[in-house]
Amino acid sequence: MSIIVPLHKWRSADPAILIGRRCIAQTDQDVIIDGRLELIRRPDGTATLRFQGIGNDIIDHDSNTCSNRMSDGIRSLAIYGKE
């Protein structure tokens, strides 16, 4: 039996360590999305995490403050450790 524990410090985590982790997000329209995260780095230095194969951003990374926040349209989320 395995126990999956949520990662509580995702707001201050380096986005690179969140790659491949399981995320369950709830949108503002109450849609639940469950999948693995992938990192997208942009030329302007910003980065976002999104679900693999889905184009919507889930987490925005601010490189100036080294912090993460939920993207617009995301109401809540949970990130889990790698299995």
Sequence and secondary structure as in RCSB ss.txt:
>XXXX:A:sequence
MSIIVPLHKWRSADPAILIGRRCIAQTDQDVIIDGRLELIRRPDGTATLRFQGIGNDIIDHDSNTCSNRMSDGIR
SLAIYGKE
>XXXX:A:secstr
     B TTGGGS GGGGTT EEEEEETT  EEEEEEEEEE TTS EEEEETT   EEEEEETTTTEEEE TTEE
EEEEB   
